[in-house]
Amino acid sequence: MAAAVCPRCQRANPGEAVYCHFDGFALHPNGGPLSAGGTFSQTFVFPSGRKCKTFDQLVQGCQEEWEEARTLLRGGGFQKFLAAIGRMDLARSADETRSQLDADIALHDFVAALPATQVKGPRLELNPRRLVLDGMHVGETRQVKITVSNGGKGLLQGKLAVDEGGSWLHLIDGNDTGQCSLKTAREQVITALIDTRGLAAPRKHAARLTVITNGGIAEVPVGLEVVSYPFSHSPFKGIASPREMAERMRGQPKQAVAFLESGEMARWFAANGWAYPVAGATAKGVAAVQQFFEGMGLSKPPAVQLSMTEIRLSCQQPEVIRGEVALLTPSKKWVYAQAESQEPWLRVTTPSVSGPQLAVVAYEVDSKLMKAGRQSEGTLGIVANAGQKLALRVKVDVRKSPVSFQSNLLNPVLMGALVFFCYRLLMALPVDVFARLLGSDGGTYENWLHAPSLEGRFAVRFVLATWWLGAMLGGMRLWQRGGRWMDVPFGVLAGGVAGVLGSASLACLWPLLDSPGRLLWRGFATLVQGHTVAAFAWLWTPLWILVAALSWAAVGALVVLVLGLIGNTGSRLLGVISRPLIWALGVIGWRRLQALVTKT
């Protein structure tokens, strides 16, 4: 069969060809087996059963059954059919579209290449065609609506995807891949979320949304301007950038100290999404301004060194040694540092230090926390300007303290006996005289031999005689802590309530507390046999007070002896017990006895 020449491009084609293999023009427009827009020599059938006999029907079928058509194109179904009807040009075009990574774009390009003449399918229309979001702050979110409309006929199908800016631009109706399916006969509203969390200000950002459908392809540019929160405190009010803040702070360093130490400056940086230049704790005073400049890269940190790198100490338990080490710099700049120790016996008493060209770190060594008879070694770690790390090595020789019965045991026992003896004497007036002697019990030998009855007037008179101590202590305590007269009534009220409760509780325990004294009191029974009670009535009350105080002293000595066996905890507890007595002795003017108790 003779070759057929294309009347348009004048290129030779095989004799059996119906269309030109180069430009798709009909080779036999007047008498060929298939003219442009004519029926196919065989019917194309979609998986759904839809039949197509013309290009118009094929295009309409692709538009209305977009997903099935996309699968057919990827699988080569259209290529085989077009080759079978003699349209090698369209078969090659379909094969070329398979190289397109996006299946929707590939199908759109394929449908556009088909020689349909009468089909008017869907047409993509967008509103708005451009998104501009100005004046958003860091951390702010905003939703915008995008309307996808079908300006043609049929079903508009495809997808809307975030092409750029996926860190802050999201589709609420989409999936995890940042895409949203489109399928509408008229219009479909898509909601996009603008999330500025994680962004920095002030800065402009750009993104892009891509819309790919069977009715066209379009892009929606998205512009975002993130503005900063200005600083809100004078004298730096209105500053909107770190560089501007640093320039203003250079001229007003003292005014900036409060904002740096309180963390207000760090919070301002965080609110605007900026990395705060100061790592770790903030230095004190003007050194905080220099620390800020060093972190910003606007000031070169000075080289610092320790006055010593190693120290040797010798102590005896339970001695506590205090020492200092200085940080020095030859530069005329501030020195600041943070110090810490990992050893429990080596404690830093000034963990944060600063000063002009010199800063002193104080520490103490507690020998009670170390093993005696051996050398202990620890390190005092110091982080100075711009993260410079320094270390002081501390070596301590600990000696055992000599055992002395008088110093280690006798003095605390005597102190305990004296403290309890004085406590009982101080309680003689409100308890023995007011609550019992002037009450219904009287002062006979037999009355002191028996415990007071809690059902009588003893408990009431006991509370009346002692509750005011709580009120007085409460008022004095608040006055010492606050120094304002208006606080004293509240202290008196709270102390009075506590005094009533404490007095009532002590009244219930008093028979038990005086029980050792009553055991001794029974020994005087032989002295009163054969004598009338009245003859000795003036003697029994002071004698009973003395016997009760001596019994309390014996109990106090025993308590201190037990506390001494548990070490430092017992000594501290004894100090707490004796503190009210020392104060009371000072109030009533017994200075010598107060000095004796304090010294003991």
For each residue, the residues with C-beta under 8 A, 3 or more apart:
1: 14 15 16
2: 15
3: 12 13 14 15
4: 12 13 14 15 17 27 28
5: 10 11 12 13 27
6: 9 10 11 12 13 20 22 23 25 27
7: 10 25 27 29
8: 20 23 25
9: 6 20 22 23 25
10: 5 6 7
11: 5 6 20 21 22
12: 3 4 5 6
13: 3 4 5 6 17 20 21 22 27
14: 1 3 4 17 21
15: 1 2 3 4
16: 1 86
17: 4 13 14 20 21 27 86 88
18: 26 27 28 32 33 34 85 86 87
19: 24 25 26 27 34 86 87 89
20: 6 8 9 11 13 17 23 24 25 26 27 89
21: 11 13 14 17 88 89
22: 6 9 11 13 89
23: 6 8 9 20 89
24: 19 20 87 89 90 115
25: 6 7 8 9 19 20
26: 18 19 20 29 32 34 35 36
27: 4 5 6 7 13 17 18 19 20 32
28: 4 18 31 32 33 35
29: 7 26 32 35 36
30:
31: 28
32: 18 26 27 28 29 35
33: 18 28 41
34: 18 19 26 38 39 40 41 85 86
35: 26 28 29 32 38
36: 26 29 115 117
37: 54 55 56 115 117 118
38: 34 35 54
39: 34 53 54
40: 34 43 44 52 53 54 85
41: 33 34 85 86
42: 81 84 85
43: 40 51 52 53
44: 40 51 52 53 58 61 81
45: 49 50 51 52
46: 49 50 51 52 61 65 68 69 72
47: 68 71 72
48: 65 68
49: 45 46
50: 45 46 61 65
51: 43 44 45 46 57
52: 40 43 44 45 46 57 58 60 61
53: 39 40 43 44 57
54: 37 38 39 40 57 58
55: 37 58 59 114 115 116 117
56: 37 59 60 116 117 118 119
57: 51 52 53 54 60 61
58: 44 52 54 55 61 62 114 116
59: 55 56 62 63 111 114 116 119 121
60: 52 56 57 63 64 116 119 121 154
61: 44 46 50 52 57 58 64 65 69
62: 58 59 65 66 69 107 110 111 214
63: 59 60 66 111 119 121 122 154 155 157 214 215
64: 60 61 154 155
65: 46 48 50 61 62 68 69
66: 62 63 69 70 104 107 155 157 158 214
67: 70 71 157
68: 46 47 48 65 71 72
69: 46 61 62 65 66 72 73 107 111
70: 66 67 73 74 103 104 106 107
71: 47 67 68 74 75
72: 46 47 68 69 75 77 78
73: 69 70 77 78 94 97 98 103 106 107 110
74: 70 71 98 103 106
75: 71 72
76: 79 80 95 98
77: 72 73 80 81
78: 72 73 81 82 91 94 110
79: 76 82 83 91 94 95
80: 76 77 83 84 91
81: 42 44 77 78 84 85
82: 78 79 85 87 88 90 91 94
83: 79 80 86 87 88 91
84: 42 80 81
85: 18 34 40 41 42 81 82
86: 16 17 18 19 34 41 83
87: 18 19 24 82 83 90 91
88: 17 21 82 83 91 92
89: 19 20 21 22 23 24 92 93
90: 24 82 87 93 94 113 114 115
91: 78 79 80 82 83 87 88 94 95
92: 88 89 95 96
93: 89 90 96 97 110 113
94: 73 78 79 82 90 91 97 98 110 113
95: 76 79 91 92 98
96: 92 93 99
97: 73 93 94 100 106 107 109 110
98: 73 74 76 94 95 106
99: 96
100: 97 103 105 106 109
101:
102: 105 106 212
103: 70 73 74 100 106 107
104: 66 70 107 108 158 159 212 213
105: 100 102 108 109 212 217
106: 70 73 74 97 98 100 102 103 109 110
107: 62 66 69 70 73 97 103 104 110 111 214
108: 104 105 111 112 158 212 213 214 216 217
109: 97 100 105 106 112 113
110: 62 73 78 93 94 97 106 107 113 114
111: 59 62 63 69 107 108 114 214
112: 108 109
113: 90 93 94 109 110
114: 55 58 59 90 110 111
115: 24 36 37 55 90
116: 55 56 58 59 60 119
117: 36 37 55 56
118: 37 56
119: 56 59 60 63 116
120: 152 153
121: 59 60 63 152 153 154 214 215
122: 63 150 151 152 153 154 155 156 157 213 214 215
123: 150 151 152 156 215 216
124: 148 149 150 151 156 158 211 213 215 216 217 218
125: 148 149 150 151
126: 129 146 147 148 149 211 218 220
127: 146 147 149
128: 131 146 220
129: 126 218 220
130: 220 221 222 223
131: 128 144 146 192 220 221 222 223
132: 222 223
133: 136 142 144 194 222 223 224 225
134: 225
135: 225 227
136: 133 140 142 194 196 224 225 226 227
137: 140 196 201 226 227 228 229
138: 196 197 199 200 201 226 228 229 271 272 273
139: 196 197 271 273
140: 136 137 196
141: 193 194 195 196 197
142: 133 136 193 194
143: 172 191 192 193 194
144: 131 133 191 192 194
145: 189 190 191 192
146: 126 127 128 131 160 189 190 191 192 209 220
147: 126 127 187 188 189 190
148: 124 125 126 156 160 182 184 187 188 189 190 211 213
149: 124 125 126 127 184 186 187
150: 122 123 124 125 154 155 156 184 185 186 187 215
151: 122 123 124 125 215
152: 120 121 122 123 156 215
153: 120 121 122
154: 60 63 64 121 122 150 185
155: 63 64 66 122 150 183 184 185 214
156: 122 123 124 148 150 152 182 183 184 185 213 214 215
157: 63 66 67 122 182 183 213 214
158: 66 104 108 124 181 182 211 212 213 214 215
159: 104 179 180 181 182 211 212 213
160: 146 148 171 174 179 180 182 190 209 210 211
161: 174 177 178 179 180 209 210 212
162: 165 166 169 170 171 174 178 179 207 208 209
163: 207 208 209 210 219
164: 206 207 208
165: 162 168 169 205 206 207 208 222 224
166: 162 169 170 178 207
167: 198 199
168: 165 194 195 196 198 199 205 207 224
169: 162 165 166 192 193 194 195 207 209 222 224
170: 162 166 174 178 192 193 195
171: 160 162 174 178 179 180 190 191 192 193
172: 143 191 192 193
173: 180 190 191
174: 160 161 162 170 171 177 178 179 180
175: 178 179 180
176:
177: 161 174
178: 161 162 166 170 171 174 175
179: 159 160 161 162 171 174 175
180: 159 160 161 171 173 174 175 190
181: 158 159
182: 148 156 157 158 159 160 188 190 211 213
183: 155 156 157 188
184: 148 149 150 155 156 187 188
185: 150 154 155 156
186: 149 150
187: 147 148 149 150 184
188: 147 148 182 183 184
189: 145 146 147 148
190: 145 146 147 148 160 171 173 180 182
191: 143 144 145 146 171 172 173
192: 131 143 144 145 146 169 170 171 172 209 222
193: 141 142 143 169 170 171 172
194: 133 136 141 142 143 144 168 169 224
195: 141 168 169 170
196: 136 137 138 139 140 141 168 199 224 226
197: 138 139 141
198: 167 168 273
199: 138 167 168 196 203 205 226 273
200: 138 203 226 272 273 274
201: 137 138 226 227 228 229 272 273 274
202: 225 226 227 228 240 241
203: 199 200 225 226
204: 223 224 225 226
205: 165 168 199 223 224 225 226
206: 164 165 221 222 223 224
207: 162 163 164 165 166 168 169 221 222 224
208: 162 163 164 165 219 220 221 222
209: 146 160 161 162 163 169 192 219 220 222
210: 160 161 163 217 218 219 220
211: 124 126 148 158 159 160 182 217 218 219 220
212: 102 104 105 108 158 159 161 217
213: 104 108 122 124 148 156 157 158 159 182 216 217
214: 62 63 66 107 108 111 121 122 155 156 157 158
215: 63 121 122 123 124 150 151 152 156 158
216: 108 123 124 213
217: 105 108 124 210 211 212 213
218: 124 126 129 210 211
219: 163 208 209 210 211
220: 126 128 129 130 131 146 208 209 210 211
221: 130 131 206 207 208
222: 130 131 132 133 165 169 192 206 207 208 209
223: 130 131 132 133 204 205 206
224: 133 136 165 168 169 194 196 204 205 206 207
225: 133 134 135 136 202 203 204 205
226: 136 137 138 196 199 200 201 202 203 204 205 273
227: 135 136 137 201 202 240
228: 137 138 201 202 240 241 272
229: 137 138 201 232 240 268 271 272
230: 237 238 239 240
231: 236 237 238 239 240 245 268
232: 229 237
233: 236 237 259 264
234: 237
235: 248 252 255
236: 231 233 239 245 248 249 252 255 256 259
237: 230 231 232 233 234
238: 230 231
239: 230 231 236 244 245 248
240: 202 227 228 229 230 231 244
241: 202 228 244 245
242: 245 246 269 274 277 296
243: 246 247
244: 239 240 241 247 248
245: 231 236 239 241 242 248 249 265
246: 242 243 249 250 292 293 296 298
247: 243 244 250 251
248: 235 236 239 244 245 251 252
249: 236 245 246 252 253 256 289 292 293
250: 246 247 253 293
251: 247 248
252: 235 236 248 249 255 256
253: 249 250 256 257 286 289
254: 257 286
255: 235 236 252 258
256: 236 249 252 253 259 260 265 288 289 292
257: 253 254 260 261 285 286 288 289
258: 255 261 262 264
259: 233 236 256 262 264 265
260: 256 257 264 265 278 282 288 289 291 292
261: 257 258 282 284 288
262: 258 259
263: 266 267 282
264: 233 258 259 260 267 268
265: 245 256 259 260 268 269 276 292
266: 263 269 270 276 278 282
267: 263 264 270 271
268: 229 231 264 265 271 272
269: 242 265 266 272 274 275 276
270: 266 267 273 274 276
271: 138 139 229 267 268
272: 138 200 201 228 229 268 269
273: 138 139 198 199 200 201 226 270
274: 200 201 242 269 270
275: 269
276: 265 266 269 270 295
277: 242 292 294 295 296 297
278: 260 266 282 291 292 295
279: 295 387
280: 338 383 387
281: 338 352
282: 260 261 263 266 278 288 291
283: 287 288 290 291 334 336 352 354
284: 261 287 288 336 352 353 354
285: 257 288 334 354
286: 253 254 257 289 290 334 354
287: 283 284 290 291 334 335 336 354 355
288: 256 257 260 261 282 283 284 285 291 292 336 354
289: 249 253 256 257 260 286 292 293
290: 283 286 287 293 294 299 333 334 336 385
291: 260 278 282 283 287 288 294 295 336 385
292: 246 249 256 260 265 277 278 288 289 295 296
293: 246 249 250 289 290 296 298 299
294: 277 290 291 297 298 299 300 301 385 386
295: 276 277 278 279 291 292 386
296: 242 246 277 292 293 299
297: 277 294
298: 246 293 294
299: 290 293 294 296 333
300: 294
301: 294 385 386 388
302: 329 330 331 333 335 385
303: 329 330 331 388
304: 327 328 329 335 337 384 385 388 390
305: 327 328 329 390
306: 309 325 326 327 328 382 390 392
307: 325 326 327 328
308: 311 325 392
309: 306 391 392 393
310: 392 393 394 395
311: 308 323 325 392 393 394 395
312: 395 396 397
313: 321 323 365 394 395 396 397
314: 396 397 399
315: 319 321 365 367 396 397 398 399
316: 319 367 398 399 400 401
317: 367 368 370 372 398 399 400 401
318: 367 368 401 568
319: 315 316 367
320: 364 365 366 367 368
321: 313 315 364 365 367 396
322: 349 362 363 364 365
323: 311 313 362 363 364 365
324: 360 361 362 363
325: 306 307 308 311 360 361 363 380 392
326: 306 307 358 359 360 361
327: 304 305 306 307 335 337 353 358 359 360 361 382 384 390
328: 304 305 306 307 335 357 358
329: 302 303 304 305 333 335 357 358 385
330: 302 303 357
331: 302 303 357
332: 356 357
333: 290 299 302 329 356 357 385
334: 283 285 286 287 290 354 355 356 357
335: 287 302 304 327 328 329 353 354 355 356 357 358 359 384 385
336: 283 284 287 288 290 291 352 353 354 359 384 385
337: 304 327 352 353 354 359 361 382 383 384 385 390
338: 280 281 351 352 382 383
339: 348 350 351 352 353 361 363 380 381 382 383
340: 348 351 380 381
341: 346 347 348 363 378 379 380 381
342: 378 379 381
343: 346 376 378 379
344: 347 369
345: 365 366 367 369 370 376 378 396
346: 341 343 363 364 365 378 380 394
347: 341 344 363 364 366
348: 339 340 341 351 361 362 363 380
349: 322 362 363 364
350: 339 353 360 361 362
351: 338 339 340 348
352: 281 283 284 336 337 338 339
353: 284 327 335 336 337 339 350 359 360 361
354: 283 284 285 286 287 288 334 335 336 337 359
355: 287 334 335 358 359 360
356: 332 333 334 335
357: 328 329 330 331 332 333 334 335
358: 326 327 328 329 335 355
359: 326 327 335 336 337 353 354 355
360: 324 325 326 327 350 353 355
361: 324 325 326 327 337 339 348 350 353 380 382 392
362: 322 323 324 348 349 350
363: 322 323 324 325 339 341 346 347 348 349 380 394
364: 320 321 322 323 346 347 349
365: 313 315 320 321 322 323 345 346 394 396
366: 320 345 347 369 370
367: 315 316 317 318 319 320 321 345 370 372 396 398
368: 317 318 320 568
369: 344 345 366
370: 317 345 366 367 376 396 398
371: 374 376 398
372: 317 367 398 399 400 401
373: 398 399 400
374: 371 398
375: 395 396 397 398
376: 343 345 370 371 395 396 398
377: 393 394 395 396
378: 341 342 343 345 346 393 394 396
379: 341 342 343 391 392 393 394
380: 325 339 340 341 346 348 361 363 391 392 393 394
381: 339 340 341 342 389 390 391
382: 306 327 337 338 339 361 389 390 391 392
383: 280 337 338 339 387 388 389 390
384: 304 327 335 336 337 388 389 390
385: 290 291 294 301 302 304 329 333 335 336 337 388
386: 294 295 301
387: 279 280 383
388: 301 303 304 383 384 385
389: 381 382 383 384
390: 304 305 306 327 337 381 382 383 384
391: 309 379 380 381 382
392: 306 308 309 310 311 325 361 379 380 382
393: 309 310 311 377 378 379 380
394: 310 311 313 346 363 365 377 378 379 380
395: 310 311 312 313 375 376 377
396: 312 313 314 315 321 345 365 367 370 375 376 377 378
397: 312 313 314 315 375
398: 315 316 317 367 370 371 372 373 374 375 376
399: 314 315 316 317 372 373
400: 316 317 372 373
401: 316 317 318 372
402:
403: 408
404: 407 408
405: 408 409 410
406: 409 410 411
407: 404 410 411
408: 403 404 405 412 564
409: 405 406 412 413 561 564
410: 405 406 407 413 414
411: 406 407 414 415 600
412: 408 409 415 416 560 563 564 571 574
413: 409 410 416 417 557 560 561 564
414: 410 411 417 418 557 600
415: 411 412 418 419 560 574 578 597 600
416: 412 413 419 420 556 557 559 560 561 563 574
417: 413 414 420 421 553 554 556 557 560
418: 414 415 421 422 553 556 596 597 600
419: 415 416 422 423 556 574 577 578 581 597
420: 416 417 423 424 552 553 555 556 557 559
421: 417 418 424 425 549 550 552 553 556
422: 418 419 425 426 581 585 593 597
423: 419 420 426 427 552 581
424: 420 421 427 428 545 548 549 552 553
425: 421 422 428 545 549
426: 422 423 429 581 584
427: 423 424 430 431 432
428: 424 425 431 432 433 545 548 549
429: 426 432 433 434 465
430: 427 433 434 435 462 465 466
431: 427 428 434 435 436 462 465 466 510
432: 427 428 429 435 436 437 541 544 545 548
433: 428 429 430 436 437 438 541
434: 429 430 431 437 438 439 461 464 465
435: 430 431 432 438 439 452 457 458 461 462 465
436: 431 432 433 439 441 443 447 452 458
437: 432 433 434 441 442 443 541
438: 433 434 435 461
439: 434 435 436 456 457 458 461
440: 456 457
441: 436 437 447 452 456 458
442: 437 447
443: 436 437 447 448 537 540 541
444: 447 448 533 537 540
445: 448 449 524 528 533 536 540
446: 449 450 533
447: 436 441 442 443 444 450
448: 443 444 445 518 521 540 541 544
449: 445 446 518 521 522
450: 446 447 518
451: 511 514 515 518
452: 435 436 441 456 458 510 511
453: 456 458
454: 458 459 507 508 511
455:
456: 439 440 441 452 453 459
457: 435 439 440 460 461
458: 435 436 439 441 452 453 454 461 462 507
459: 454 456 462 463 504 507 508
460: 457 463 464
461: 434 435 438 439 457 458 464 465
462: 430 431 435 458 459 465 466 503 506 507 510
463: 459 460 466 467 500 503 504 507
464: 434 460 461 467
465: 429 430 431 434 435 461 462
466: 430 431 462 463 469 499 503 506
467: 463 464 470 471 496 499 500 502 503
468: 471 472 496 499
469: 466 472 473 499
470: 467 473 474 495 496 497 498 499 500 502 503
471: 467 468 474 475 492 493 495 496 499
472: 468 469 475 476 492 495
473: 469 470 476 477 495 499
474: 470 471 477 478 491 492 493 494 495 496 498 499
475: 471 472 478 479 488 489 491 492 495
476: 472 473 479 480 491
477: 473 474 480 481 491 495
478: 474 475 481 482 487 488 490 491
479: 475 476 482 483 484 485 487 488 491
480: 476 477 483
481: 477 478 487
482: 478 479 487
483: 479 480
484: 479 487 488
485: 479 488
486: 489
487: 478 479 481 482 484 490 491
488: 475 478 479 484 485 491 492
489: 475 486 492 493
490: 478 487 493 494
491: 474 475 476 477 478 479 487 488 494 495
492: 471 472 474 475 488 489 495 496
493: 471 474 489 490 496 497
494: 474 490 491 497 498
495: 470 471 472 473 474 475 477 491 492 498 499
496: 467 468 470 471 474 492 493 499 500
497: 470 493 494 500 501
498: 470 474 494 495 501 502
499: 466 467 468 469 470 471 473 474 495 496 502 503
500: 463 467 470 496 497 503 504
501: 497 498 504 505
502: 467 470 498 499 505 506
503: 462 463 466 467 470 499 500 506 507
504: 459 463 500 501 507 508
505: 501 502 508 509
506: 462 466 502 503 509 510
507: 454 458 459 462 463 503 504 510
508: 454 459 504 505
509: 505 506 512 513
510: 431 452 462 506 507 513 514
511: 451 452 454 514 515
512: 509 515
513: 509 510 552
514: 451 510 511 517 518 548 551
515: 451 511 512 518 519
516: 519 520 551 552 554 555
517: 514 520 521 544 547 548 550 551 552
518: 448 449 450 451 514 515 521 522
519: 515 516 522 551
520: 516 517 523 547 550 551
521: 448 449 517 518 524 544 547
522: 449 518 519 525
523: 520 526
524: 445 521 527 528 543
525: 522 528 529
526: 523 529
527: 524 531
528: 445 524 525 531 533 536
529: 525 526
530:
531: 527 528 535 536
532: 535 536
533: 444 445 446 528 536 537
534: 537
535: 531 532
536: 445 528 531 532 533 539 540
537: 443 444 533 534 540
538: 541
539: 536 542 543
540: 443 444 445 448 536 537 543 544
541: 432 433 437 443 448 538 544 545
542: 539 545 546
543: 524 539 540 546 547
544: 432 448 517 521 540 541 547 548
545: 424 425 428 432 541 542 548 549
546: 542 543 549 550
547: 517 520 521 543 544 550 551
548: 424 428 432 514 517 544 545 551 552
549: 421 424 425 428 545 546 552 553
550: 421 517 520 546 547 553 554
551: 514 516 517 519 520 547 548 554 555
552: 420 421 423 424 513 516 517 548 549 555 556
553: 417 418 420 421 424 549 550 556 557
554: 417 516 550 551 557 558
555: 420 516 551 552 558 559
556: 416 417 418 419 420 421 552 553 559 560
557: 413 414 416 417 420 553 554 560 561
558: 554 555 561 562
559: 416 420 555 556 562 563
560: 412 413 415 416 417 556 557 563 564 570 574
561: 409 413 416 557 558 564 565
562: 558 559 565 566 570
563: 412 416 559 560 566 569 570 571 573 574
564: 408 409 412 413 560 561 567 570 571
565: 561 562 570
566: 562 563 569 570
567: 564 570 571
568: 318 368 571 572
569: 563 566 572 573
570: 560 562 563 564 565 566 567 573 574
571: 412 563 564 567 568 574 575
572: 568 569 575 576
573: 563 569 570 576 577
574: 412 415 416 419 560 563 570 571 577 578
575: 571 572 578 579
576: 572 573 579
577: 419 573 574 580 581
578: 415 419 574 575 581 582 597
579: 575 576 582 583
580: 577 583 584
581: 419 422 423 426 577 578 584 585 597
582: 578 579 585 586 594 597 598
583: 579 580 586 587
584: 426 580 581 587 588
585: 422 581 582 588 590 591 593 594 597
586: 582 583 589 590 591 594
587: 583 584
588: 584 585
589: 586
590: 585 586 593 594
591: 585 586 594 595
592: 595 596
593: 422 585 590 596 597
594: 582 585 586 590 591 597 598
595: 591 592 598 599
596: 418 592 593 599 600
597: 415 418 419 422 578 581 582 585 593 594 600
598: 582 594 595
599: 595 596
600: 411 414 415 418 596 597
